[in-house]
Amino acid sequence: MKNREMLRRVQRLDDLIQRTAEATDGDLELQAHWAKYLCVLCAGMLEVAVPELYGAYVKRRASSEVGAFAASALSSVRNPKPVKFLELSARFDTAWKVDLEKFFSEDGRGDAIESIMNHRHLIAHGKDSNITMSALKTYYSKAIKVLEFIEGQCAA
């Protein structure tokens, strides 16, 4: 990640994930609780990524007034499941949507984001979530790849 805000968030999550293994000392139940907490943080990172990555693109490419308007509109995007990422990318460039859709379909990347958001919803509403640290790490690494891909699209 080159975007400073996103890099800061990724580094924070990386650190927390690494520290969780040490702090739980192999206790699977504790790890499951930490996985829930970290899943909520991952979902928050995805939510922040929308205005951060697309907003930076608009601010570079448009007048300050248009950039401010777009950043404001982008900040209202909530619960960014893959379909929202696709809809948003299509608003910028239909080719971006096609490329992102293909990227989502490879290696289960879209499914990983969908899983993060679905588990976050369950956790936030006090329902059972069977997320594990192992699954979260997998989803998280795939989500980072998606954000890097979007950042690359926006770099043009």
N, CA and C atoms as a LAMMPS dump frame, in Angstrom:
ITEM: TIMESTEP
0
ITEM: NUMBER OF ATOMS
468
ITEM: BOX BOUNDS ff ff ff
-5.0000000000000000e+02 5.0000000000000000e+02
-5.0000000000000000e+02 5.0000000000000000e+02
-5.0000000000000000e+02 5.0000000000000000e+02
ITEM: ATOMS id mol type element x y z
1 1 1 N 0.837 -1.174 0
2 1 2 C 0 0 0
3 1 3 C 0.886 1.243 0
4 2 1 N 0.535 2.162 -0.861
5 2 2 C 1.28 3.412 -0.918
6 2 3 C 0.529 4.54 -0.214
7 3 1 N -0.793 4.439 -0.166
8 3 2 C -1.6 5.441 0.513
9 3 3 C -1.25 5.425 2.004
10 4 1 N -0.85 6.58 2.523
11 4 2 C -0.356 6.641 3.904
12 4 3 C -1.386 6.194 4.931
13 5 1 N -2.612 6.665 4.78
14 5 2 C -3.658 6.292 5.742
15 5 3 C -3.916 4.792 5.709
16 6 1 N -3.992 4.241 4.526
17 6 2 C -4.245 2.813 4.406
18 6 3 C -3.039 2.005 4.896
19 7 1 N -1.848 2.461 4.591
20 7 2 C -0.638 1.778 5.055
21 7 3 C -0.598 1.752 6.579
22 8 1 N -0.952 2.855 7.202
23 8 2 C -0.978 2.939 8.663
24 8 3 C -1.97 1.92 9.236
25 9 1 N -3.139 1.83 8.628
26 9 2 C -4.157 0.892 9.107
27 9 3 C -3.714 -0.57 8.905
28 10 1 N -3.116 -0.842 7.758
29 10 2 C -2.644 -2.2 7.478
30 10 3 C -1.545 -2.588 8.468
31 11 1 N -0.625 -1.695 8.712
32 11 2 C 0.451 -1.989 9.656
33 11 3 C -0.089 -2.229 11.061
34 12 1 N -1.091 -1.46 11.445
35 12 2 C -1.705 -1.633 12.767
36 12 3 C -2.356 -3.009 12.867
37 13 1 N -3.102 -3.392 11.841
38 13 2 C -3.746 -4.706 11.85
39 13 3 C -2.714 -5.832 11.815
40 14 1 N -1.695 -5.671 10.988
41 14 2 C -0.627 -6.679 10.94
42 14 3 C -0.037 -6.888 12.33
43 15 1 N 0.229 -5.797 13.017
44 15 2 C 0.821 -5.863 14.347
45 15 3 C -0.132 -6.556 15.332
46 16 1 N -1.393 -6.197 15.296
47 16 2 C -2.36 -6.808 16.206
48 16 3 C -2.516 -8.303 15.94
49 17 1 N -2.553 -8.684 14.68
50 17 2 C -2.674 -10.103 14.342
51 17 3 C -1.465 -10.866 14.863
52 18 1 N -0.29 -10.309 14.667
53 18 2 C 0.93 -10.976 15.153
54 18 3 C 0.94 -11.063 16.681
55 19 1 N 0.544 -9.99 17.333
56 19 2 C 0.557 -9.967 18.795
57 19 3 C -0.502 -10.88 19.395
58 20 1 N -1.572 -11.127 18.675
59 20 2 C -2.624 -12.008 19.173
60 20 3 C -2.102 -13.408 19.398
61 21 1 N -1.309 -13.901 18.471
62 21 2 C -0.741 -15.251 18.62
63 21 3 C 0.09 -15.346 19.895
64 22 1 N 0.882 -14.324 20.159
65 22 2 C 1.719 -14.316 21.356
66 22 3 C 0.876 -14.168 22.625
67 23 1 N -0.112 -13.29 22.574
68 23 2 C -0.909 -12.983 23.763
69 23 3 C -1.82 -14.127 24.182
70 24 1 N -2.252 -14.938 23.249
71 24 2 C -3.187 -16.02 23.579
72 24 3 C -2.467 -17.315 23.923
73 25 1 N -1.203 -17.384 23.642
74 25 2 C -0.375 -18.543 23.992
75 25 3 C -1.032 -19.878 23.615
76 26 1 N -1.588 -19.909 22.403
77 26 2 C -2.165 -21.149 21.896
78 26 3 C -3.576 -21.452 22.365
79 27 1 N -4.173 -20.586 23.177
80 27 2 C -5.534 -20.801 23.678
81 27 3 C -6.521 -20.508 22.539
82 28 1 N -7.119 -21.558 21.996
83 28 2 C -7.992 -21.426 20.828
84 28 3 C -9.242 -20.601 21.109
85 29 1 N -9.765 -20.714 22.314
86 29 2 C -10.958 -19.92 22.644
87 29 3 C -10.633 -18.431 22.664
88 30 1 N -9.509 -18.081 23.272
89 30 2 C -9.077 -16.677 23.269
90 30 3 C -8.809 -16.201 21.849
91 31 1 N -8.189 -17.045 21.048
92 31 2 C -7.927 -16.674 19.664
93 31 3 C -9.223 -16.422 18.904
94 32 1 N -10.257 -17.206 19.18
95 32 2 C -11.551 -17.014 18.517
96 32 3 C -12.155 -15.661 18.897
97 33 1 N -12.01 -15.275 20.164
98 33 2 C -12.521 -13.96 20.586
99 33 3 C -11.741 -12.836 19.909
100 34 1 N -10.428 -12.99 19.846
101 34 2 C -9.607 -11.988 19.169
102 34 3 C -9.92 -11.943 17.674
103 35 1 N -10.21 -13.084 17.086
104 35 2 C -10.562 -13.119 15.662
105 35 3 C -11.799 -12.277 15.402
106 36 1 N -12.76 -12.32 16.302
107 36 2 C -13.977 -11.509 16.149
108 36 3 C -13.628 -10.023 16.201
109 37 1 N -12.837 -9.653 17.19
110 37 2 C -12.433 -8.254 17.311
111 37 3 C -11.679 -7.785 16.065
112 38 1 N -10.735 -8.591 15.63
113 38 2 C -9.934 -8.227 14.46
114 38 3 C -10.77 -8.215 13.182
115 39 1 N -11.779 -9.06 13.111
116 39 2 C -12.673 -9.061 11.959
117 39 3 C -13.41 -7.723 11.859
118 40 1 N -13.853 -7.21 12.989
119 40 2 C -14.53 -5.908 13
120 40 3 C -13.559 -4.815 12.543
121 41 1 N -12.309 -4.889 12.988
122 41 2 C -11.306 -3.91 12.546
123 41 3 C -11.023 -4.03 11.051
124 42 1 N -10.974 -5.251 10.54
125 42 2 C -10.769 -5.464 9.095
126 42 3 C -11.922 -4.867 8.295
127 43 1 N -13.138 -5.083 8.772
128 43 2 C -14.308 -4.518 8.091
129 43 3 C -14.236 -2.99 8.104
130 44 1 N -13.818 -2.438 9.225
131 44 2 C -13.661 -0.982 9.306
132 44 3 C -12.609 -0.475 8.335
133 45 1 N -11.538 -1.234 8.198
134 45 2 C -10.497 -0.844 7.249
135 45 3 C -11.047 -0.833 5.821
136 46 1 N -11.846 -1.829 5.48
137 46 2 C -12.445 -1.874 4.142
138 46 3 C -13.375 -0.691 3.93
139 47 1 N -14.107 -0.326 4.962
140 47 2 C -15.02 0.806 4.866
141 47 3 C -14.255 2.112 4.659
142 48 1 N -13.145 2.262 5.339
143 48 2 C -12.312 3.459 5.206
144 48 3 C -11.616 3.482 3.845
145 49 1 N -11.321 2.315 3.306
146 49 2 C -10.589 2.234 2.038
147 49 3 C -11.354 2.869 0.883
148 50 1 N -12.668 2.774 0.909
149 50 2 C -13.461 3.32 -0.203
150 50 3 C -13.223 4.815 -0.361
151 51 1 N -13.51 5.631 0.663
152 51 2 C -13.266 7.065 0.472
153 51 3 C -11.786 7.417 0.376
154 52 1 N -10.95 6.631 1.025
155 52 2 C -9.519 6.948 1.027
156 52 3 C -8.9 6.732 -0.36
157 53 1 N -9.101 5.579 -0.945
158 53 2 C -8.461 5.266 -2.234
159 53 3 C -9.137 5.993 -3.401
160 54 1 N -10.456 5.891 -3.472
161 54 2 C -11.152 6.563 -4.573
162 54 3 C -11.136 8.08 -4.391
163 55 1 N -11.214 8.526 -3.124
164 55 2 C -11.161 9.964 -2.863
165 55 3 C -9.827 10.574 -3.264
166 56 1 N -8.744 9.873 -2.996
167 56 2 C -7.417 10.362 -3.39
168 56 3 C -7.323 10.478 -4.91
169 57 1 N -7.917 9.509 -5.596
170 57 2 C -7.925 9.547 -7.07
171 57 3 C -8.657 10.788 -7.569
172 58 1 N -9.84 11.033 -7.03
173 58 2 C -10.642 12.182 -7.476
174 58 3 C -9.923 13.485 -7.16
175 59 1 N -9.339 13.561 -5.988
176 59 2 C -8.649 14.807 -5.613
177 59 3 C -7.467 15.108 -6.525
178 60 1 N -6.803 14.054 -7.022
179 60 2 C -5.685 14.256 -7.958
180 60 3 C -6.171 14.675 -9.338
181 61 1 N -7.34 14.187 -9.729
182 61 2 C -7.801 14.356 -11.1
183 61 3 C -8.78 15.503 -11.322
184 62 1 N -9.373 16.029 -10.249
185 62 2 C -10.437 17.027 -10.409
186 62 3 C -10.093 18.312 -9.662
187 63 1 N -10.924 19.312 -9.88
188 63 2 C -10.756 20.572 -9.152
189 63 3 C -10.982 20.32 -7.666
190 64 1 N -10.55 21.233 -6.842
191 64 2 C -10.689 21.052 -5.397
192 64 3 C -12.156 20.955 -4.99
193 65 1 N -13.035 21.705 -5.674
194 65 2 C -14.456 21.651 -5.341
195 65 3 C -15.057 20.286 -5.68
196 66 1 N -14.725 19.775 -6.854
197 66 2 C -15.229 18.464 -7.265
198 66 3 C -14.63 17.378 -6.372
199 67 1 N -13.368 17.512 -6.049
200 67 2 C -12.72 16.552 -5.159
201 67 3 C -13.375 16.523 -3.79
202 68 1 N -13.695 17.691 -3.251
203 68 2 C -14.347 17.764 -1.943
204 68 3 C -15.741 17.139 -2.006
205 69 1 N -16.457 17.406 -3.083
206 69 2 C -17.798 16.823 -3.238
207 69 3 C -17.713 15.298 -3.318
208 70 1 N -16.821 14.808 -4.138
209 70 2 C -16.685 13.355 -4.318
210 70 3 C -16.248 12.682 -3.018
211 71 1 N -15.308 13.302 -2.322
212 71 2 C -14.841 12.731 -1.053
213 71 3 C -15.99 12.651 -0.057
214 72 1 N -16.82 13.659 -0.037
215 72 2 C -17.98 13.66 0.851
216 72 3 C -18.96 12.557 0.47
217 73 1 N -19.226 12.411 -0.82
218 73 2 C -20.145 11.369 -1.289
219 73 3 C -19.581 9.976 -1.015
220 74 1 N -18.289 9.807 -1.207
221 74 2 C -17.66 8.503 -0.983
222 74 3 C -17.647 8.113 0.493
223 75 1 N -17.612 9.089 1.374
224 75 2 C -17.551 8.782 2.8
225 75 3 C -18.847 8.173 3.316
226 76 1 N -19.907 8.255 2.535
227 76 2 C -21.184 7.689 2.979
228 76 3 C -21.336 6.217 2.605
229 77 1 N -20.356 5.643 1.918
230 77 2 C -20.424 4.229 1.546
231 77 3 C -20.21 3.383 2.794
232 78 1 N -21.17 2.509 3.069
233 78 2 C -21.113 1.642 4.239
234 78 3 C -21.234 0.187 3.809
235 79 1 N -20.716 -0.693 4.638
236 79 2 C -20.824 -2.136 4.409
237 79 3 C -20.341 -2.523 3.004
238 80 1 N -19.08 -2.206 2.689
239 80 2 C -18.589 -2.41 1.314
240 80 3 C -18.322 -3.869 0.959
241 81 1 N -19.364 -4.522 0.547
242 81 2 C -19.22 -5.887 0.027
243 81 3 C -18.732 -5.785 -1.411
244 82 1 N -18.326 -6.891 -1.992
245 82 2 C -17.796 -6.836 -3.361
246 82 3 C -18.7 -6.129 -4.362
247 83 1 N -20.001 -6.323 -4.255
248 83 2 C -20.909 -5.687 -5.209
249 83 3 C -20.809 -4.159 -5.127
250 84 1 N -20.605 -3.624 -3.933
251 84 2 C -20.459 -2.168 -3.8
252 84 3 C -19.152 -1.685 -4.42
253 85 1 N -18.092 -2.462 -4.207
254 85 2 C -16.818 -2.107 -4.848
255 85 3 C -16.983 -2.1 -6.368
256 86 1 N -17.69 -3.087 -6.886
257 86 2 C -17.887 -3.179 -8.344
258 86 3 C -18.743 -2.022 -8.862
259 87 1 N -19.813 -1.717 -8.158
260 87 2 C -20.677 -0.607 -8.574
261 87 3 C -19.905 0.707 -8.574
262 88 1 N -19.13 0.91 -7.549
263 88 2 C -18.359 2.147 -7.435
264 88 3 C -17.288 2.233 -8.514
265 89 1 N -16.575 1.14 -8.734
266 89 2 C -15.525 1.178 -9.761
267 89 3 C -16.121 1.438 -11.145
268 90 1 N -17.317 0.914 -11.395
269 90 2 C -17.976 1.141 -12.688
270 90 3 C -18.329 2.604 -12.889
271 91 1 N -18.585 3.315 -11.799
272 91 2 C -18.893 4.747 -11.913
273 91 3 C -17.683 5.546 -12.387
274 92 1 N -16.488 5.027 -12.086
275 92 2 C -15.277 5.687 -12.555
276 92 3 C -14.93 5.248 -13.971
277 93 1 N -14.994 3.941 -14.212
278 93 2 C -14.604 3.412 -15.52
279 93 3 C -15.15 1.982 -15.629
280 94 1 N -15.925 1.702 -16.658
281 94 2 C -16.496 0.355 -16.786
282 94 3 C -15.404 -0.703 -16.936
283 95 1 N -14.28 -0.326 -17.509
284 95 2 C -13.159 -1.271 -17.626
285 95 3 C -12.617 -1.615 -16.239
286 96 1 N -12.633 -0.65 -15.317
287 96 2 C -12.197 -0.927 -13.952
288 96 3 C -13.076 -2.002 -13.328
289 97 1 N -14.379 -1.9 -13.555
290 97 2 C -15.301 -2.886 -12.994
291 97 3 C -15 -4.279 -13.54
292 98 1 N -14.812 -4.359 -14.851
293 98 2 C -14.527 -5.654 -15.481
294 98 3 C -13.253 -6.257 -14.897
295 99 1 N -12.214 -5.445 -14.796
296 99 2 C -10.94 -5.924 -14.26
297 99 3 C -11.055 -6.314 -12.782
298 100 1 N -11.781 -5.508 -12.017
299 100 2 C -11.947 -5.796 -10.593
300 100 3 C -12.784 -7.06 -10.393
301 101 1 N -13.799 -7.224 -11.202
302 101 2 C -14.634 -8.421 -11.115
303 101 3 C -13.802 -9.677 -11.375
304 102 1 N -12.944 -9.601 -12.368
305 102 2 C -12.053 -10.731 -12.668
306 102 3 C -11.111 -10.973 -11.494
307 103 1 N -10.571 -9.907 -10.94
308 103 2 C -9.652 -10.022 -9.807
309 103 3 C -10.357 -10.634 -8.594
310 104 1 N -11.594 -10.213 -8.343
311 104 2 C -12.39 -10.786 -7.248
312 104 3 C -12.564 -12.291 -7.415
313 105 1 N -12.776 -12.72 -8.645
314 105 2 C -13.08 -14.139 -8.883
315 105 3 C -11.858 -15.041 -8.728
316 106 1 N -10.678 -14.47 -8.818
317 106 2 C -9.453 -15.251 -8.692
318 106 3 C -9.1 -15.447 -7.219
319 107 1 N -8.757 -16.662 -6.858
320 107 2 C -8.252 -16.99 -5.525
321 107 3 C -9.248 -16.65 -4.412
322 108 1 N -10.526 -16.536 -4.716
323 108 2 C -11.54 -16.29 -3.69
324 108 3 C -11.457 -14.93 -3.038
325 109 1 N -10.905 -13.952 -3.748
326 109 2 C -10.723 -12.63 -3.144
327 109 3 C -12.055 -11.96 -2.821
328 110 1 N -13.007 -12.039 -3.745
329 110 2 C -14.322 -11.455 -3.489
330 110 3 C -15.021 -12.156 -2.334
331 111 1 N -14.893 -13.476 -2.299
332 111 2 C -15.488 -14.252 -1.204
333 111 3 C -14.873 -13.866 0.138
334 112 1 N -13.594 -13.542 0.154
335 112 2 C -12.926 -13.157 1.397
336 112 3 C -13.514 -11.853 1.942
337 113 1 N -13.717 -10.883 1.066
338 113 2 C -14.31 -9.616 1.507
339 113 3 C -15.747 -9.847 1.958
340 114 1 N -16.475 -10.631 1.206
341 114 2 C -17.861 -10.968 1.582
342 114 3 C -17.88 -11.626 2.965
343 115 1 N -16.955 -12.524 3.225
344 115 2 C -16.89 -13.207 4.516
345 115 3 C -16.581 -12.244 5.654
346 116 1 N -15.624 -11.362 5.445
347 116 2 C -15.293 -10.368 6.475
348 116 3 C -16.531 -9.559 6.826
349 117 1 N -17.218 -9.07 5.813
350 117 2 C -18.382 -8.221 6.058
351 117 3 C -19.536 -9.013 6.682
352 118 1 N -19.738 -10.244 6.257
353 118 2 C -20.8 -11.069 6.843
354 118 3 C -20.515 -11.391 8.308
355 119 1 N -19.27 -11.746 8.603
356 119 2 C -18.909 -12.031 10.001
357 119 3 C -19.022 -10.766 10.847
358 120 1 N -18.602 -9.64 10.309
359 120 2 C -18.729 -8.379 11.047
360 120 3 C -20.193 -8.118 11.402
361 121 1 N -21.072 -8.362 10.454
362 121 2 C -22.499 -8.151 10.687
363 121 3 C -22.99 -9.059 11.825
364 122 1 N -22.624 -10.323 11.784
365 122 2 C -23.028 -11.251 12.841
366 122 3 C -22.488 -10.801 14.198
367 123 1 N -21.224 -10.451 14.233
368 123 2 C -20.572 -10.046 15.482
369 123 3 C -21.221 -8.78 16.037
370 124 1 N -21.427 -7.798 15.172
371 124 2 C -21.991 -6.519 15.604
372 124 3 C -23.411 -6.667 16.135
373 125 1 N -24.117 -7.667 15.676
374 125 2 C -25.5 -7.877 16.106
375 125 3 C -25.628 -8.988 17.141
376 126 1 N -24.504 -9.362 17.739
377 126 2 C -24.51 -10.311 18.833
378 126 3 C -24.863 -11.733 18.461
379 127 1 N -24.677 -12.064 17.21
380 127 2 C -24.984 -13.42 16.759
381 127 3 C -23.696 -14.243 16.723
382 128 1 N -23.879 -15.548 16.638
383 128 2 C -22.719 -16.436 16.615
384 128 3 C -21.934 -16.268 15.316
385 129 1 N -20.634 -16.194 15.473
386 129 2 C -19.72 -16.162 14.342
387 129 3 C -18.656 -17.224 14.609
388 130 1 N -18.443 -18.066 13.658
389 130 2 C -17.461 -19.14 13.842
390 130 3 C -16.107 -18.785 13.237
391 131 1 N -15.821 -17.5 13.123
392 131 2 C -14.553 -17.091 12.513
393 131 3 C -13.386 -17.495 13.41
394 132 1 N -12.335 -17.958 12.772
395 132 2 C -11.112 -18.351 13.478
396 132 3 C -9.985 -17.42 13.054
397 133 1 N -8.91 -17.434 13.802
398 133 2 C -7.751 -16.621 13.426
399 133 3 C -7.201 -17.068 12.074
400 134 1 N -7.188 -18.351 11.847
401 134 2 C -6.678 -18.866 10.583
402 134 3 C -7.507 -18.346 9.405
403 135 1 N -8.816 -18.427 9.531
404 135 2 C -9.693 -17.94 8.457
405 135 3 C -9.545 -16.429 8.298
406 136 1 N -9.506 -15.72 9.421
407 136 2 C -9.382 -14.263 9.359
408 136 3 C -8.098 -13.853 8.65
409 137 1 N -6.992 -14.498 8.973
410 137 2 C -5.717 -14.176 8.324
411 137 3 C -5.807 -14.376 6.816
412 138 1 N -6.474 -15.439 6.402
413 138 2 C -6.639 -15.708 4.967
414 138 3 C -7.488 -14.621 4.318
415 139 1 N -8.635 -14.319 4.929
416 139 2 C -9.526 -13.284 4.385
417 139 3 C -8.797 -11.941 4.324
418 140 1 N -8.104 -11.63 5.39
419 140 2 C -7.404 -10.354 5.497
420 140 3 C -6.336 -10.206 4.404
421 141 1 N -5.533 -11.227 4.192
422 141 2 C -4.476 -11.125 3.177
423 141 3 C -5.076 -10.954 1.777
424 142 1 N -6.197 -11.607 1.52
425 142 2 C -6.858 -11.449 0.22
426 142 3 C -7.488 -10.068 0.093
427 143 1 N -8.04 -9.553 1.178
428 143 2 C -8.624 -8.207 1.16
429 143 3 C -7.546 -7.161 0.874
430 144 1 N -6.372 -7.338 1.457
431 144 2 C -5.259 -6.402 1.205
432 144 3 C -4.888 -6.426 -0.273
433 145 1 N -4.867 -7.603 -0.87
434 145 2 C -4.562 -7.702 -2.306
435 145 3 C -5.59 -6.937 -3.14
436 146 1 N -6.858 -7.01 -2.734
437 146 2 C -7.911 -6.272 -3.443
438 146 3 C -7.675 -4.773 -3.31
439 147 1 N -7.362 -4.317 -2.108
440 147 2 C -7.12 -2.882 -1.908
441 147 3 C -5.912 -2.418 -2.714
442 148 1 N -4.881 -3.241 -2.77
443 148 2 C -3.705 -2.894 -3.585
444 148 3 C -4.075 -2.838 -5.068
445 149 1 N -4.942 -3.732 -5.496
446 149 2 C -5.387 -3.727 -6.889
447 149 3 C -6.16 -2.435 -7.185
448 150 1 N -7.076 -2.078 -6.303
449 150 2 C -7.857 -0.832 -6.478
450 150 3 C -6.94 0.369 -6.457
451 151 1 N -5.969 0.362 -5.547
452 151 2 C -5.001 1.46 -5.482
453 151 3 C -4.247 1.578 -6.809
454 152 1 N -3.916 0.438 -7.4
455 152 2 C -3.248 0.441 -8.698
456 152 3 C -4.132 1.012 -9.795
457 153 1 N -5.412 0.655 -9.769
458 153 2 C -6.335 1.225 -10.755
459 153 3 C -6.406 2.747 -10.601
460 154 1 N -6.419 3.194 -9.374
461 154 2 C -6.544 4.628 -9.099
462 154 3 C -5.251 5.394 -9.346
463 155 1 N -4.162 4.694 -9.507
464 155 2 C -2.866 5.351 -9.725
465 155 3 C -2.72 5.873 -11.146
466 156 1 N -3.558 5.376 -12.036
467 156 2 C -3.46 5.769 -13.449
468 156 3 C -3.784 7.222 -13.657
